[in-house]
Amino acid sequence: MPQGVSQTHHVHPGDLPYSTPVLRSASPSGSINTEYGPDETSQADLELTPEEFAHKIEADLRIHEQREQEIRAESKPLLMPKPKSAAEEKALFEQVMRSLRWHVQQLEDDAILENLMLRGSQVALDPMPSSNDVDVIMQSMIGSPGTASMQVDHTPKSGSPISQETGHPRWPPRPLHEVLGESKYK
C-alpha cells in the first residue's frame, strides 16, 4: 500500500468526544424539602374500583359529551323545509347566499395566507439599489421631481394653514391643491 494514501476512518455517534453524562438516581423527596400532606381522597372514591373511578373522572371531564360547536352544527338542518311564501323563500335564499359568500371568503383568505406562507420572503428578489447615495435612492422611490411639486415654502403667509399668531394649524385646513399652488382643474 502506498504511504501517501490514508485509510478512511468511520466515526460512530458513540465515539464522539463528548463528555459522558452524569447518571445518578433521583433525589429522595426528603433531600429537596418536599413534604406531601395526608392523602385527601374521599372515602367514596377509595371504595370505587379502578374502572369505576376512571368512569367517574371521565364523567367529570365530560369526555364523551358533544362540544358546543358540535351541538350547534347538529341544530342547523342540512335541508330546510320548503318555504310557504315568496317572502320566506327570498329570506332563505339571502341567508344561504350570505353563508356561501362567507365560506367562500374564508376559503379565499386561507388560500392567500397559505400561498404567502409557501412563497416565503421575497426580500432577496428585490433589486438592490444602484447607488449608495441616500438622496438618489429616496428620489427613485418617490418619483421624479417633475411629476409633483414637492417644494413647500415654510414661511407663514396670510393664507397659510399655520396661524401666524399661534403657530398652530388652522381648521378647517385649505385643500392641498391650494396650499401647493396647483390648479384644481388641469
Phi and psi in degrees as GROMACS dihedral restraints (atoms count N, CA, C in turn):
[ dihedral_restraints ]
;  ai    aj    ak    al  type     phi  dphi    fc
    3     4     5     6     1   -66.7    20    10
    4     5     6     7     1   149.7    20    10
    6     7     8     9     1   -76.4    20    10
    7     8     9    10     1   -23.7    20    10
    9    10    11    12     1   -75.1    20    10
   10    11    12    13     1   -15.7    20    10
   12    13    14    15     1   -93.0    20    10
   13    14    15    16     1   127.0    20    10
   15    16    17    18     1   -99.0    20    10
   16    17    18    19     1   155.5    20    10
   18    19    20    21     1   -82.8    20    10
   19    20    21    22     1   146.6    20    10
   21    22    23    24     1   -77.1    20    10
   22    23    24    25     1   143.6    20    10
   24    25    26    27     1  -119.3    20    10
   25    26    27    28     1   120.7    20    10
   27    28    29    30     1   -88.7    20    10
   28    29    30    31     1   131.8    20    10
   30    31    32    33     1  -104.2    20    10
   31    32    33    34     1   125.9    20    10
   33    34    35    36     1  -100.9    20    10
   34    35    36    37     1   150.0    20    10
   36    37    38    39     1   -55.7    20    10
   37    38    39    40     1   -31.8    20    10
   39    40    41    42     1   -71.7    20    10
   40    41    42    43     1   -16.3    20    10
   42    43    44    45     1   -93.1    20    10
   43    44    45    46     1    -0.8    20    10
   45    46    47    48     1   -67.2    20    10
   46    47    48    49     1   147.4    20    10
   48    49    50    51     1   -80.8    20    10
   49    50    51    52     1    47.5    20    10
   51    52    53    54     1   -89.6    20    10
   52    53    54    55     1   154.3    20    10
   54    55    56    57     1   -71.9    20    10
   55    56    57    58     1   149.3    20    10
   57    58    59    60     1   -73.0    20    10
   58    59    60    61     1   141.6    20    10
   60    61    62    63     1   -69.7    20    10
   61    62    63    64     1   151.3    20    10
   63    64    65    66     1   -84.5    20    10
   64    65    66    67     1   117.1    20    10
   66    67    68    69     1  -110.0    20    10
   67    68    69    70     1   123.8    20    10
   69    70    71    72     1  -148.2    20    10
   70    71    72    73     1   163.5    20    10
   72    73    74    75     1   -73.0    20    10
   73    74    75    76     1   159.7    20    10
   75    76    77    78     1   -65.7    20    10
   76    77    78    79     1   148.9    20    10
   78    79    80    81     1   -70.5    20    10
   79    80    81    82     1   139.4    20    10
   81    82    83    84     1   -67.6    20    10
   82    83    84    85     1   152.1    20    10
   84    85    86    87     1   -61.4    20    10
   85    86    87    88     1   -30.7    20    10
   87    88    89    90     1   -67.4    20    10
   88    89    90    91     1   -25.7    20    10
   90    91    92    93     1   -77.3    20    10
   91    92    93    94     1   -15.5    20    10
   93    94    95    96     1  -116.2    20    10
   94    95    96    97     1    23.8    20    10
   96    97    98    99     1    58.2    20    10
   97    98    99   100     1    36.6    20    10
   99   100   101   102     1   -97.4    20    10
  100   101   102   103     1   121.8    20    10
  102   103   104   105     1  -122.4    20    10
  103   104   105   106     1   123.9    20    10
  105   106   107   108     1   -94.8    20    10
  106   107   108   109     1   137.4    20    10
  108   109   110   111     1   -74.4    20    10
  109   110   111   112     1  -179.9    20    10
  111   112   113   114     1   -66.8    20    10
  112   113   114   115     1   156.0    20    10
  114   115   116   117     1   -63.9    20    10
  115   116   117   118     1   125.7    20    10
  117   118   119   120     1  -106.1    20    10
  118   119   120   121     1    20.9    20    10
  120   121   122   123     1   -68.9    20    10
  121   122   123   124     1   133.0    20    10
  123   124   125   126     1   -68.9    20    10
  124   125   126   127     1   158.7    20    10
  126   127   128   129     1   -64.2    20    10
  127   128   129   130     1   -36.1    20    10
  129   130   131   132     1   -63.8    20    10
  130   131   132   133     1   -39.8    20    10
  132   133   134   135     1   -70.3    20    10
  133   134   135   136     1   -33.1    20    10
  135   136   137   138     1   -67.2    20    10
  136   137   138   139     1   -29.1    20    10
  138   139   140   141     1   -81.3    20    10
  139   140   141   142     1   -12.5    20    10
  141   142   143   144     1   -78.2    20    10
  142   143   144   145     1   148.3    20    10
  144   145   146   147     1   -74.6    20    10
  145   146   147   148     1   163.1    20    10
  147   148   149   150     1   -57.0    20    10
  148   149   150   151     1   -37.1    20    10
  150   151   152   153     1   -67.6    20    10
  151   152   153   154     1   -43.3    20    10
  153   154   155   156     1   -64.5    20    10
  154   155   156   157     1   -39.1    20    10
  156   157   158   159     1   -64.5    20    10
  157   158   159   160     1   -40.9    20    10
  159   160   161   162     1   -62.4    20    10
  160   161   162   163     1   -42.8    20    10
  162   163   164   165     1   -63.1    20    10
  163   164   165   166     1   -38.8    20    10
  165   166   167   168     1   -63.6    20    10
  166   167   168   169     1   -44.2    20    10
  168   169   170   171     1   -65.6    20    10
  169   170   171   172     1   -42.1    20    10
  171   172   173   174     1   -61.9    20    10
  172   173   174   175     1   -37.9    20    10
  174   175   176   177     1   -66.6    20    10
  175   176   177   178     1   -39.7    20    10
  177   178   179   180     1   -64.7    20    10
  178   179   180   181     1   -37.8    20    10
  180   181   182   183     1   -81.2    20    10
  181   182   183   184     1   -11.3    20    10
  183   184   185   186     1    56.6    20    10
  184   185   186   187     1    45.2    20    10
  186   187   188   189     1   -67.3    20    10
  187   188   189   190     1   -38.0    20    10
  189   190   191   192     1   -91.1    20    10
  190   191   192   193     1     5.3    20    10
  192   193   194   195     1   -91.9    20    10
  193   194   195   196     1   156.9    20    10
  195   196   197   198     1   -75.3    20    10
  196   197   198   199     1   147.0    20    10
  198   199   200   201     1   -76.3    20    10
  199   200   201   202     1   165.5    20    10
  201   202   203   204     1   -61.2    20    10
  202   203   204   205     1   -38.0    20    10
  204   205   206   207     1   -63.6    20    10
  205   206   207   208     1   -39.7    20    10
  207   208   209   210     1   -68.4    20    10
  208   209   210   211     1   -37.9    20    10
  210   211   212   213     1   -65.2    20    10
  211   212   213   214     1   -43.5    20    10
  213   214   215   216     1   -62.6    20    10
  214   215   216   217     1   -38.4    20    10
  216   217   218   219     1   -66.1    20    10
  217   218   219   220     1   -36.0    20    10
  219   220   221   222     1   -76.6    20    10
  220   221   222   223     1   -24.4    20    10
  222   223   224   225     1   -73.5    20    10
  223   224   225   226     1   -23.9    20    10
  225   226   227   228     1   -89.6    20    10
  226   227   228   229     1   113.3    20    10
  228   229   230   231     1   -70.9    20    10
  229   230   231   232     1   147.1    20    10
  231   232   233   234     1   -72.8    20    10
  232   233   234   235     1   -36.9    20    10
  234   235   236   237     1  -111.5    20    10
  235   236   237   238     1   118.7    20    10
  237   238   239   240     1   -83.3    20    10
  238   239   240   241     1   150.3    20    10
  240   241   242   243     1   -66.3    20    10
  241   242   243   244     1   150.4    20    10
  243   244   245   246     1   -63.3    20    10
  244   245   246   247     1   128.9    20    10
  246   247   248   249     1   -63.3    20    10
  247   248   249   250     1   148.0    20    10
  249   250   251   252     1   -91.8    20    10
  250   251   252   253     1   -22.1    20    10
  252   253   254   255     1  -130.1    20    10
  253   254   255   256     1   168.0    20    10
  255   256   257   258     1   -67.0    20    10
  256   257   258   259     1   -34.8    20    10
  258   259   260   261     1   -66.3    20    10
  259   260   261   262     1   -42.9    20    10
  261   262   263   264     1   -64.1    20    10
  262   263   264   265     1   -39.3    20    10
  264   265   266   267     1   -64.8    20    10
  265   266   267   268     1   -41.4    20    10
  267   268   269   270     1   -66.4    20    10
  268   269   270   271     1   -41.8    20    10
  270   271   272   273     1   -63.2    20    10
  271   272   273   274     1   -42.4    20    10
  273   274   275   276     1   -63.9    20    10
  274   275   276   277     1   -42.3    20    10
  276   277   278   279     1   -60.5    20    10
  277   278   279   280     1   -46.0    20    10
  279   280   281   282     1   -62.9    20    10
  280   281   282   283     1   -40.4    20    10
  282   283   284   285     1   -63.6    20    10
  283   284   285   286     1   -44.8    20    10
  285   286   287   288     1   -64.6    20    10
  286   287   288   289     1   -41.8    20    10
  288   289   290   291     1   -65.8    20    10
  289   290   291   292     1   -41.0    20    10
  291   292   293   294     1   -60.4    20    10
  292   293   294   295     1   -43.8    20    10
  294   295   296   297     1   -63.4    20    10
  295   296   297   298     1   -43.9    20    10
  297   298   299   300     1   -63.7    20    10
  298   299   300   301     1   -44.0    20    10
  300   301   302   303     1   -61.2    20    10
  301   302   303   304     1   -41.4    20    10
  303   304   305   306     1   -63.5    20    10
  304   305   306   307     1   -44.7    20    10
  306   307   308   309     1   -66.0    20    10
  307   308   309   310     1   -39.2    20    10
  309   310   311   312     1   -64.1    20    10
  310   311   312   313     1   -41.8    20    10
  312   313   314   315     1   -61.9    20    10
  313   314   315   316     1   -41.4    20    10
  315   316   317   318     1   -62.2    20    10
  316   317   318   319     1   -42.6    20    10
  318   319   320   321     1   -64.7    20    10
  319   320   321   322     1   -41.3    20    10
  321   322   323   324     1   -64.3    20    10
  322   323   324   325     1   -43.5    20    10
  324   325   326   327     1   -61.9    20    10
  325   326   327   328     1   -42.2    20    10
  327   328   329   330     1   -63.2    20    10
  328   329   330   331     1   -40.2    20    10
  330   331   332   333     1   -66.1    20    10
  331   332   333   334     1   -41.0    20    10
  333   334   335   336     1   -63.3    20    10
  334   335   336   337     1   -46.2    20    10
  336   337   338   339     1   -62.8    20    10
  337   338   339   340     1   -41.4    20    10
  339   340   341   342     1   -64.2    20    10
  340   341   342   343     1   -41.9    20    10
  342   343   344   345     1   -63.8    20    10
  343   344   345   346     1   -40.3    20    10
  345   346   347   348     1   -63.7    20    10
  346   347   348   349     1   -40.0    20    10
  348   349   350   351     1   -69.5    20    10
  349   350   351   352     1   -38.9    20    10
  351   352   353   354     1   -71.5    20    10
  352   353   354   355     1   -35.4    20    10
  354   355   356   357     1   -70.2    20    10
  355   356   357   358     1   -35.4    20    10
  357   358   359   360     1    77.5    20    10
  358   359   360   361     1  -167.2    20    10
  360   361   362   363     1   -74.9    20    10
  361   362   363   364     1   139.4    20    10
  363   364   365   366     1  -105.4    20    10
  364   365   366   367     1    12.6    20    10
  366   367   368   369     1   -60.8    20    10
  367   368   369   370     1   -38.4    20    10
  369   370   371   372     1   -66.6    20    10
  370   371   372   373     1   -21.7    20    10
  372   373   374   375     1   -86.8    20    10
  373   374   375   376     1   -13.3    20    10
  375   376   377   378     1   -66.6    20    10
  376   377   378   379     1   138.6    20    10
  378   379   380   381     1   -67.4    20    10
  379   380   381   382     1   141.1    20    10
  381   382   383   384     1   -76.0    20    10
  382   383   384   385     1   146.4    20    10
  384   385   386   387     1   -62.9    20    10
  385   386   387   388     1   141.5    20    10
  387   388   389   390     1   -84.0    20    10
  388   389   390   391     1    -3.2    20    10
  390   391   392   393     1  -138.9    20    10
  391   392   393   394     1   157.5    20    10
  393   394   395   396     1   -98.0    20    10
  394   395   396   397     1    -0.8    20    10
  396   397   398   399     1   -81.8    20    10
  397   398   399   400     1   119.8    20    10
  399   400   401   402     1   -62.7    20    10
  400   401   402   403     1   -38.7    20    10
  402   403   404   405     1   -62.0    20    10
  403   404   405   406     1   -40.8    20    10
  405   406   407   408     1   -66.4    20    10
  406   407   408   409     1   -41.7    20    10
  408   409   410   411     1   -64.0    20    10
  409   410   411   412     1   -45.9    20    10
  411   412   413   414     1   -62.9    20    10
  412   413   414   415     1   -41.1    20    10
  414   415   416   417     1   -64.4    20    10
  415   416   417   418     1   -36.4    20    10
  417   418   419   420     1   -69.2    20    10
  418   419   420   421     1   -28.7    20    10
  420   421   422   423     1   -78.7    20    10
  421   422   423   424     1   -35.6    20    10
  423   424   425   426     1   -81.1    20    10
  424   425   426   427     1   -42.1    20    10
  426   427   428   429     1   127.7    20    10
  427   428   429   430     1   173.4    20    10
  429   430   431   432     1   -75.0    20    10
  430   431   432   433     1   152.8    20    10
  432   433   434   435     1   -67.0    20    10
  433   434   435   436     1   -17.9    20    10
  435   436   437   438     1   -78.2    20    10
  436   437   438   439     1   -15.3    20    10
  438   439   440   441     1   -79.1    20    10
  439   440   441   442     1   -31.8    20    10
  441   442   443   444     1  -147.6    20    10
  442   443   444   445     1   146.1    20    10
  444   445   446   447     1   -82.6    20    10
  445   446   447   448     1   102.8    20    10
  447   448   449   450     1  -100.8    20    10
  448   449   450   451     1     1.5    20    10
  450   451   452   453     1   -84.7    20    10
  451   452   453   454     1   125.1    20    10
  453   454   455   456     1  -118.3    20    10
  454   455   456   457     1   131.9    20    10
  456   457   458   459     1   -83.2    20    10
  457   458   459   460     1   121.7    20    10
  459   460   461   462     1   -89.1    20    10
  460   461   462   463     1     1.2    20    10
  462   463   464   465     1   -79.3    20    10
  463   464   465   466     1   131.5    20    10
  465   466   467   468     1   -67.7    20    10
  466   467   468   469     1   138.7    20    10
  468   469   470   471     1  -121.3    20    10
  469   470   471   472     1   171.2    20    10
  471   472   473   474     1   -65.8    20    10
  472   473   474   475     1   -32.2    20    10
  474   475   476   477     1   -94.8    20    10
  475   476   477   478     1    12.0    20    10
  477   478   479   480     1   -71.9    20    10
  478   479   480   481     1   149.0    20    10
  480   481   482   483     1   -70.1    20    10
  481   482   483   484     1    -9.6    20    10
  483   484   485   486     1   -99.4    20    10
  484   485   486   487     1   128.0    20    10
  486   487   488   489     1   -70.6    20    10
  487   488   489   490     1   133.5    20    10
  489   490   491   492     1   -71.0    20    10
  490   491   492   493     1   -29.6    20    10
  492   493   494   495     1   -74.9    20    10
  493   494   495   496     1   -47.4    20    10
  495   496   497   498     1  -102.6    20    10
  496   497   498   499     1   -24.0    20    10
  498   499   500   501     1    81.4    20    10
  499   500   501   502     1     5.9    20    10
  501   502   503   504     1   -99.1    20    10
  502   503   504   505     1   158.1    20    10
  504   505   506   507     1   -64.6    20    10
  505   506   507   508     1   144.7    20    10
  507   508   509   510     1   -86.2    20    10
  508   509   510   511     1   146.5    20    10
  510   511   512   513     1  -122.7    20    10
  511   512   513   514     1   136.4    20    10
  513   514   515   516     1   -77.0    20    10
  514   515   516   517     1   144.7    20    10
  516   517   518   519     1   -69.5    20    10
  517   518   519   520     1   158.7    20    10
  519   520   521   522     1   -75.7    20    10
  520   521   522   523     1   158.7    20    10
  522   523   524   525     1   -59.6    20    10
  523   524   525   526     1   151.2    20    10
  525   526   527   528     1   -60.2    20    10
  526   527   528   529     1   -36.8    20    10
  528   529   530   531     1   -66.3    20    10
  529   530   531   532     1   -27.0    20    10
  531   532   533   534     1   -76.0    20    10
  532   533   534   535     1   -38.3    20    10
  534   535   536   537     1   -65.8    20    10
  535   536   537   538     1   -42.2    20    10
  537   538   539   540     1   -81.2    20    10
  538   539   540   541     1   -10.2    20    10
  540   541   542   543     1    80.5    20    10
  541   542   543   544     1    17.6    20    10
  543   544   545   546     1   -94.9    20    10
  544   545   546   547     1   151.2    20    10
  546   547   548   549     1   -73.3    20    10
  547   548   549   550     1   141.0    20    10
  549   550   551   552     1   -69.3    20    10
  550   551   552   553     1   -33.5    20    10
  552   553   554   555     1  -115.8    20    10
  553   554   555   556     1   110.7    20    10
